[in-house]
C-alpha cells in the first residue's frame, strides 16, 4: 500500500499548516475510552471541564447510565466499538471479528449502537487486526450509514490502519487520533503527551487525543483543562475536528474496499 511515510503514520499527523486553518486559535478534542464497566469512572469523566467526549463500550453494566449522564452534561457520546486485535487478547462483548460475514458484522454494529444511547460517533476499541482490512471496514461504515448520521474516529491502534480512508471513501465523516495520553501511566508522561497535543494543535491548527479512565489521566485532565484558557487553545467536540479534517484531509490513496482473498479464506474456516 502506497501510504504516507512511516514516520508520519506513526505520529498520526496530517500535512496542513496553522495558516491554512486560519487565524482562529488552535483547537483540540479529547476522548476518554473504555467507559461502561465502572459508573464511578464514568461519573468522573462526565464531570471533566468542557466537551470531553465519552467513548462507551457496548453491552457493559453501566453503558446506558454513563451515556445518559454524559449527554446531560453536554458531552458527546461515542460508541467504543470492540474490534478484533492481533494475538490472543480477550474479546469484549460485541466484538467485530475477522471471521464474521457481512451480515454478521452489520448486525453486530447495529446491536452495539442500540446498546449505547445518544451516540453521535464511533471509534474502535483495539482493532489492530480488523482496521487493516478494507472489506470489513467498508461493511462497518455501511452499518454506520444505516444507523444514521454518525462520524467515525480512527483510534489508530495500528500504523497500517485503513479505517480513516475507508470511512471517507464510504462517505462517513471521519477523523483520526493524533496522541494517546496515557500509554505510560505516570503523571509526567501524561503531562508530556498533553504538551505534545498542544504543540501539534499550534502547528497544524487542530489535534485530537485519546485517553483512558486511569486515575493519573483524570487527575492530570482535571488540572490542565481547568487552566486551558492560559494556553490560548480551545477544547472542542470531536465533531469539530471531524469537520476540520474534512476541510484539510490527509492525502491517502484509494484503499480497494473489496474483501481480500485472505479475508475470504479466514471466513471460510468458520
Secondary structure, 3 states (H helix, E strand, C coil): CCCCCHHHHHHCCCCCCHHHHCCCCCEEEEEEEEECCCHHHHHHHHCCCCCCEEEECCCCCCHHHHHHHHHHCCCCEEEEEEECCCCCCCCCCCCECCCCCHHHHHHHHHHHHHHCCCEEEEEEEECCCHHHCHHHHHHHHHHHHHHCCCEEEECCCCCCCCHHHHHHHCCCCEEECCEECCCCCCHHHHHHHHHHHHHHHHHHCEEEEEEECCHHHHHHHHHHHHCHHHHCCEECCHHHHHHHHHHCCCCCCCCCCCCCHHHHHHHHCC
